Amino acid sequence: MAIGEAGPGSVRHGSRPKRLEETMRLRLGRECVYVPSCRFGLYVALRHWCPPGGRVLMSPVNDDVIFFVVLAAGLRPVQAPLNPFDASIDVDAVPDEVWSSVSAVLTTNLYGNPDPAPRLRSRCDALGIPLFEDAAHAIGSRVGDRPVGAWGEASVFSLSKHVGAKAGGMLSLADPDLRRAVEETRAGLLTRGRISSELAFAVRPYAEAAVRGLRLRRAAWAAIRLLGLADREEIRMPLRPDELALAAGWAPGLDAHHPWLRVDMHDYRLESGRLRLGRIGRKLDRLDDVLDACRAGTELLLATPWAKPRDTHGTQPLFRVPLFVEDRDAAIAALADRGVVVGYLYDPPLDDYAGARFTDPSPAPEAARWFARHALPVDPLRARTVVEVLERSGARPVDVPGRLSRSGPTPGGLG
């Protein structure tokens, strides 16, 4: 069986975590260690490879939680210039003095569009530094001759995104001999599982289905906010800079940064129980069907006037397809009226959000700002509804300004 071709239910033996790990190992062709979340797995990887005080080149168009993971590991985020078509790292726009100052590179593979991993791998090899791949959105994407996640010293996957399990992650290792050390680090950072958490996880899908069926979305969100369970009112969580500066004095460490790391996933470091692992396994067994549907929806959306140029290496099964409309707020409202929720917005970029106190700003921030302001990430599984709504609402496409479009689409990018 070729790498990346493991089918549904290909592994049905062994303990639940081991079965999940073996399924992902067959997909990637490398060692995999189960973790309770992608963010937790990334923290484990950074702590293993990067001594505190190092500098990590990363994308400014990224989840703020990942930014706080880097800080929690005692590292300094360095924001990279981006390609405006897909928000991947623009390798050629990173100045030589920045390359010489960083001790690691972290990709984002935003929405499933691959970063230029082969070129980044070459750069990292020349500098003698590790490459980490955040593949949370890219469990089915490929770049070059390998799956995303098979290029770096370590890569992390979310089992909440394409898999849809709302829990779980995977830490993939290039060197299988490191498995025992990584497992020991993981064990020392986990918190004990609770029966109440497992029961809440078990009933959550039924509660969400009831909310959808009764059209109670707004009422449900109002109740969540009233109970103090909403972690953010805006796209970015509150930075709380003075508190964050105090937390830095305790880095590396998860506890001091817990108020930021727990946002949107309170059990990110909680040991997984049987109910959770069982559901993740059932969802993972159906992953290939989901990827096929995502690929078909992606192809439909990329053929619309709101999409940007793609390469010719086949269509990736994107987690979200970034469309570009002139009035994004109006498009979001029109889609919401049809029950299509637009999430995974990352505006403003991390350097504008956090400032030079907590990160090195990008030397060329314009492309990231443009992408963050205009990208409309839509679910390819709702592709036909999205196209219908945007056509009926008269949504107009927006062009990349000429000064930003010099590089064009990246290899393995939007397509």
C-alpha angles and dihedrals in degrees: 000000000000122000110275095022102095107136131217114293092007091146119041104155136084131032118328097256091045091050091052091048093049092049091054092043090058090050095049104028092230142087116289131195121196116236130178093244143002092247091053091050091051091052090052090051095048092048091050098049107024124063113216114274096042126129123238123203109218144152119276090211096074142104110290089227089068089052089055091047089059091049092047089055089059094252134130116238114226113197117224131212111256140214105248094218098063108358093246119148111278099223095191094051094058106100118237091241090057092049090051092051102051126090098195143009125225120196124205105196086203114219088348096302104133123239113229092272098169092056093042090049090053092049093049092049091052091050095041094235131127126259117216123194122208099202097169091125097032110061091134102032126109134201124189109336097329141066117261104267095042097086107064135067084251137005133190129213133193119224089194097071120052091002090053096210094131088222142053138049142201132232112205122201130202091203112055090195088072093062097096093049092048092048090052091051090048093050092052093054102043122101120221117268120248129214090225091056092049092050092048089051091049095054098039097089091052092049091049091048090052091050091051093045094050093041091237099142096123094043091048093051091047090054092048091053092046090054092050093245097122109101098193139021095188134043091266122046117240108280096212091198099192092051090045091053090053091049089054089067089065096047133155091053142093099220099067091046095043095108089063100034095053095057112126091359115052094177095052092130099030119124109251119242131208096271092052095044092046093055092045090053093051091048092047090053088062096045097108092056090052092048091051090052092046091051092052092048091046091053091051093049094045089058092061125096091247094065126090128230118294133197125250100248098101133276119296118219092245121201089214128006113221110224121182120224131171095233107033095174091055091048091050090051093048092050092047089057087061093046096258109135117204113210138150093072114157104193127175105031115251096255091054090044099048103025131210091300091076106020144025105252121234113268088223108030101163099091093050091049092050093048094045091049099046110027114110105195109204131183110254088211087068094043099127093048091047093052092047093050095046092048093048093045092052093237109184122214119240122218128226107252112254093241090061101043100071095110100046123200117340124238107274089011128128093351 
